[in-house]
Amino acid sequence: MLTASTRDVIAATLPAVEGALGEITPNFYRRMFAAHPDLLDDLFNRTHQRTGEQPMALAGSIAAFAHLQLEPDLRRQRFIIDRIAHKHASLGVTADQYAVVHEHLFGAIVEVLGDAVTPEVANAWDELYWEMADVLVREENGLYAEAGVSPGRVWRDLVVLRREQVSPDAVSFTLARGDGGDLPRFTPGQYISVQVPLADGARQIRQYSLVGSPSVRAEWRISVKSAGEVSTHIHENLFEGDMLHVSMPFGDLILPEDDSPLLLASAGIGCTPVIGLLTALSESGTHRQVTVLHADHSRAGQPHRGQLGTLVDSIDTARLYQWYREGVDGLWSDTVRRGRMSLDGIDLVDGVHAMLCGPTGFLDSMRTQLLERDVPESRIHFETFGPELLRTGAAASSQGSRASEHRGAANTL
C-alpha cells in the first residue's frame, strides 16, 4: 500500500501527469526501443506502435491504477491486474523487464514535465510504479506456478496437424506435440500466444483463443482471421506439418463456477472464445439457461457459423440469435435479425452473467445496453485483444458506466 504522503502527492499531481501522458508515453517508447530494439521486434505489437494505439493503452493503465490508489475499488483493481497479468504471462514477461520500463518511463516523465518533477514528486510516482509492478510480478509468478513452469518459460513448438477454412477469410489450425503426447490443460475461454518470424527478421506475437475441447488433451485448435501482418503471415505460410511457436494457455474470460444463467455475445472472429465456452457447456450436459448472440457482416463471411449452431442445438437450454448487415434477404426472423446487435426483445433473467468478446465499438455498445437493462457491472465480463484492452479496463474503472477492453498482444510493459 502507498504511504499517506505519497497518496497526497499523487492526488495533487495526477491531473498534470495525466494531462501529459499523451507526450510521456510516446517519449518513453522511443527511448526504450532505441535502447532495446529487440523489444519492438519480438515482444510489442509494432503495428500498434506505429498507429499510436499502444501508447494510449499504457496511458490508460497508469491513470487507472493511480485513480484506484486514491479511490480504492478492489473489484475494479482486480479486473485490471488480472487482465494485464494474464496477457503478460502469455508473453513470458519476467520481473527484470519492469526495471527496463522504469528506467525509460521515468526518463520520459522528467523530460516532458521538467522542473515540475521535484524529488518529492519523483519519489511518489516511483513508489506508485513499483507498487503496480510488484503486484503484477506476484500475479504473473502465480500464473507461471499454476502452469507448472518457471517465470517466462511459457513457449513451445507445436506441429500443425490440420488446416481448415472456416470462412472466406478465417482458417482453423489444429496443433499437437511432435511426439503425440498430451498438451497442458486449458480452461475454456482461454487463449495462447503465437510468435511468428516475419520477412524482416522480427518475431511478432499475437493471441488466439482455443476453440477445441479441453477434454482432447493431445490437440489444441485456434482460428485466425486474415488481418494484420501476423495473421496474414500465418494464412500465407502455415500448413500441415509446419511448426508453430506458441505459449501456454492463459486468460481470465472463463465460465462463472455457479449455475447462473449466461449471455454469450460476440462479433466477428470474437466468436472463438464463445465456441470454447459452448463446447465445455455442451460436454458437461449443462442445465444453465444460455443465450447466445452473434453479429457478423454476412452469413457467408461468418467464421464457425455451422459449429456455433450445432453447439447451441446440443444444449437444451440454449438459444441463438444472430445479426447480419447483409446477405440474408428473406431469412429475417425473430432469431435472425438485420443490422447491429441489440438487446431489444432479448430476455435477460435475474442473475445473468454476460460474457462479451469483440472489437471495442461492439463492447462499448453491448456494455452500455446491459447496464441500461440493469445488469450489474460486476456480472459483465469481456475480452478482446489489442491496446483497447487497457483502455476499456481503464474506462470501466474510472467511469463506471462507459467502456472505451482477439487479435494482438496487449502490453503495459
N, C-alpha and C positions, 0 to 999 in steps of 0.2 A: 504494500500500500504506500502511496505517496505521503510524504510528510505534510503537515498543515501549511508550513511556509511555502513549500513547493506548489501546493494546490493554489495558494493565494497568487503566486507569481504566474502560474499557468492561466488562472482566471483573468488576470489583468492583461496578459499579453496575447491570449488566444485570438482575439479579433485581428490584431496586427499580423500575427503569424498566419492565420487562416486566410487573410486577405492577400498575403504574399505567396501562398503555396503555388499559385499558377506560375510564378517565377522560380521559386525554390526547387520544385521537383524537376523541371527540365534541366536546370543547372546541375542538380545532383546527378541525374543520369548521364549527362555529358561528362562530368568528372569521373564517375565510376567506370564508364565504358572506355574512356581514354586510358585509364589505368589497368582495366581488366577487360579487354575486347572479347575474350572468350565468353564472358557472361552474356553479352549481347547475342553471340552466335549460337551458344549452346544451352542457354537457360531461359532468357527472357524472350518474349514474343516480339521480334523485331518489327513486324508489321504494325503492331500497336504502338511501338515506339515512334515509328515514322508518322503515324496519324495523330500522336499526342494522347491517345487513349490511356496508355499505361501511366504516364504522369498524373492524369486526372484520377486514376484509381488509387495511387499512393496518397494523393492529397486527401481523398475521401476517407481512407483508412486512418490516417494520422488525426484528422479532425474529429472523426467519430470516436476514436479511443480517448482523445483529450476530453471531449464532452462527457464521456461516460465516467471519467475520473472525477469530474466536477459535479455531475448529477448521476450518481450510481444507479444503474439498472442492470442487475445481474443477468437477467434473461437475455437482454439485447447484447450485453458484452459477451455472453457465452455464445450467442449466434455468430458474432463477428470472429471471435477467437477460434471457434470450432471450424468455421468455413475456411479461414486462412490456413490453419494448421493442417487440415486435410490436403489443401492444394500444395502447401509446402512439402508435406510428406510425399506426395505423388511425384514431386520433382527431385526428391533426395536432398533437400536443403538441410544443412548442418549448422551447428551453433557458431562455428568460426566465421560463417558468412555474414552474421549480424555485425561483427566488428568492421568488416569491409563497408557495409552500408553506413554504419555510424560515422566512419571517417569522412566519407564523401558527402553524406547528408548534412552533417554539421558544418563542413566547409562551405556548402552552398548556402546554408542559413546565414552564416556570418557574412558572406559576400553580398547577399541580397539585402539583409537588414542593417548591415554596417554597425554604427555606433549604438544602435538600439539594443544590440546583444551585449549587455553588460555581463560581468562574471555571474551575477545573481541569476539573470535570465538564462544564460548558457547552462548553468548548473541545474536549473529547474527543468528545462527541456531535455537535458541529458538524463536526468532521473526518470522523466516520463518515457523516454525512448527505451531505456534499459528495463523499466517495469514491463513495457509491452513485449520487448524481446525475451525477457525471462519467462513470462507467461507462455509465449509461443514455443520457446525451446522445450519447456516442460511438456506441453501438449504434444508437440511433434515427437519427442522422445518416447512418450507414452504410446503413440500410434506405431512407432517403429517396434517397440517391445511387443505390442499386441500382434504385429505381423511376424514376429519372430526373427527380426533382422537387426543388425547394428545400425545406428543412425546414418541415414543417407544410402544404405546398401539395398536399394529397392529395385535395381534394374536386373533384367534377364533377357536372354534372346529366345524367342519362340519361333516355330515354323508355321507357315501358312498352310493349313490343310485344305481349305476350300475358299473360293472366291465366288460370291453370288451377287448378281444385280438385283437390288430390292426396289429400285425406282430408276427412272432415266438418269438421275444424277447421284445416286447413292449405291454404294457397294457394301456388302457384308463380308467380313473376313472371319473364318474360324481358325483359331490359334491353338497350338499344342506344344508340349515339350518335345524335343527331338527324340528322346528315348521312350516316349509314350507314357511317362509317369504322370502322377496326379499333380495338378496345379494347386496353389494356395486357395483356400476357401474365400469366397466373396459374399457380401450381403447384397441382395437385390437393390438396385438403385445406385450402386457404386460405379466407379469408372477406373480406367487405367490411363496412365500417360504413355504416349508413343513418341519416340525420338527417331527422326529420320535424317540421313545425310543428304544434303542438298548439293547442287552442282558447284556452288562456290566454296564448298568445304564446311559450311555451317551445319550444325546438328540441332535443328529446331524441334521443339516439343509442343504437342497438343494433347488434350484429353478427350477420351471417347467412352461413353457408357457401355457397360457389359449388358448385353441383351440376351444371353443364353441362360440356361437353367443352372442354378448353383448346385444342383444335385449331380450334374455331369462334371465330375472332378477332373477329367482329362482334357477338357476343352474350355476355352474362352471364346466369346463371339462379340465383335464390335461392328458397328455400321458407320461408314464415313461418307459424308456428302461432299461432292467436289466443289470446294470453295476455299480460296486462300492457298498459299504456297505449299503448306504441308499436306493438306487433304488432296490437292491436285497432284502433288508428287506421288502420294500413295495410290491414287487412281491410275496414274500412268505407269507406275513402276513396280507395284507389288502384286505378285501372282503366286499360284500354288507352288510350294517348295521353297519359296524365299524366306529369309529370316527377318524378324522384326524385333527391335529393341523396345521393351515395354517395362513398365513399373508394376509393383504390387498394387492391388486394388485399394482405393481409398474413396472417401465421400460420405457425407452425413445425411443425404436425402434418402432415408430408409423408412420402412413401414413403422408407424407407431405400434408399440407392443400390445396395446389394449385391443378390444374388439369394436372400437368406434367406427362409424361409417366413414367412407373415404370418397373424396372427389379428386380424380386424377386428371389434370388438364395439361395439354401440350400443344405446341405449334411446330410444324415442320419436322426437322430431324430431332427436335426436342422430345419426340415420341420414344426415343430409345430407353431412357430410364423408366418410362411408364411400361414399356414392354417387359423390362426386368421385374418390375413390381407386380405386374399382372401374372407373369409366369410363376412367381412364388405364390401368389394368392390362388391360382388355379391348382398348383400341385398340392397345396395344403388343404384343398377342399373347403375353403373359407365360406362362412355364412354371413360375413360382413356385407352390408349394403355398399356397393361400389358403383359410382357414377363416373364414366369416362368421357371426357370432352377432348376433341382434337380439331385443330384448324389447319388448313393447308390451302395452297393456291389452287390446286385441282386434284381430282382423283388420280389422274394419270401420273402426276408427279409425286404422289404421296408415298413416302417410304414405309414399308411394313404394313401396308393397308390390309392385306389379307390376314396377316398374323395378328394384327390388332383385333380384327373382327372375330377371328377364331378363339382368341384368348377370352374375349368378353363373353362369347357364346358358351364357353366352358364353365363359366361361373354363374350359377343360377340366380344369384342376387345382384348381378351386374347389368348395367345398361349403357349403351354407347350413343353419343350424339356427336355429329361431325359437321363442320362448316367449311364451305369451299367458296372461293371468289369467282370461279368459272368452271365450265366443263361438265356440268351435270343437269343441263336443262331437261325438264320433265321428270326429274327424280327427286325434286324437293319434297320433303315430308316433315313430320314432327322431329325425326331424328337425323335428317339430312337437310341442312339449312344453308342459306346463301349469306355471304358476307363475312364479317368478322365475328369472332366468338362473343357471345353474350349470355349472361345468366338469366335472361328473361325466359320464364317458363321452365326453368330448371329447379327442381325441388331440392332445397338444402335443409336436411334434417338437423335437429339439435345435436350438438356434439361432433359434427363432421370435421375431419381433418382434410384440408385442401393441400394437394401436392402439385406444384406447378413447375414446368420446365419449358423454356423457350427464350426468344430474344427479349431484350429489355422492354421494348414497347408493349409486347404481349404481357409480360409480367406486371408492368405498371397498370395496364388496363384491368387485368384479372384481379390483382390485389385490391385495387380501388373498388371494383364491383363486389368483391367478397366482404370488404369492410362495410360497404353500404348495405349489404344484406345481413349485417350484424354477426358475421363470423369473426370471432376474436383473433387479434393479430397473432396470439400465441399458437393458433391452430392453422396458420398459413405458412407452409414450408415451400421453398422454391430453390431451383438450381438452374444456372446457366454457366457458361464458361467464357472467360474473357475478362477484360478490365471492368466491364459493367458489373461484375460480381460484387466488387467492393463498393462501387457507387451505390448499388442497391442496398447493400448492408449498411452503409453509412446513412442512406436516406431513411431506411427502416428504423435506425437507431435515433436519429436526430429529429425526424419529422413525424414519425409515428404513423401517419395516415397516407404517406405517399412513397412509392418505390421508384427510384431512378436507376439487381444482383442476378453445344457444349462446344464451344469449339475453339478453345485457345488456352494457353497457360496463363493463369492469373496469379501474379506475384505481388506481395508487398515489398519483397526484397529487390 
